[in-house]
């Protein structure tokens, strides 16, 4: 008996993300083959200029990943600082209220 399928179509099975990844990789290969590479068309680097271009692309992608990671770390640190400031203010308020109660008593 087949369970009822509810949810998004890409969450229905494990084969769907694999198929989408395959389509994506094939699309990238076609773009490399027909659009970006000079004549004669090839994907594997042959000359020093090709190796330099690949290195530039890899460095650019790695730099982008590093920037995204750094931005996430900055946001996380800002949230932690805000939480610490909020907790400190709450503790100060509680201490002031406790002192007022003790002085009144």
Long-range contacts (C-beta under 8 A, 24 or more apart in sequence): none
